[in-house]
Amino acid sequence: MSILSVIKEVCPVIGLTVPTAVFSSTDREHVELQALANEMAKRIAFDTRDWTRLKVLATFTGDGLATAFNFPDDYHRMLKKARVWPSATPYTALTHYPDSDEWLGIQVQNFQPLVGAWTVVGEQMLIKPALPNLSTVQFFYLSSNIVKDKDGNAKASFAADDDVFRLAERVLKLGMIWQWKANKGMAYAEDMATYEDALAVSAGADKGSNILVVGRGRTPYDADIAFPGVIVP
């Protein structure tokens, strides 16, 4: 569903005339809808959970000298729970130093971490010691590209009527409805509750199967017993 289709479903609920175009328009209400669509899309994508569709695997390759690596162009942030795995020592992740003073301390003291260490400074990941030539480190990050254009190319925000949100359009629609009403001083509590319920359901479905099953016994209903008789000594 394009963003124009989403907006067409939003407008009757918030009391606006259904438009034929939005992102090519300079009408005040359409400009407000453009800004609201982008704000709500980013809020859903970045403020709730690490969405599976937005996860990307990054790989940095060493040359034996470099200790600083630029993040990919679409890097938004690392996942809330992420580790950096080196190919040189694949059974142990690099040690994370989130505190910049602690990182500076190991630099000044020339401390060499046993399995390597990493931190983030500015727009780079710093790794100590330098990665061996052609060895790699890998980690997952959250992409800033939350929209696709009509050709399927990912980008960071809506800019055309035929752009598509990469996550649930219904959640985006409900979010735009309650936030528009809140912005205009209209009653919005029920609409916000509906949005939050839809967001929770969408987030809950954005994961793999559970390892543990709650309820009936875990033996499959059609499993055969290996030996149905009784063994007598």
Disulfide bonds with the S-S distance in Angstrom:
none
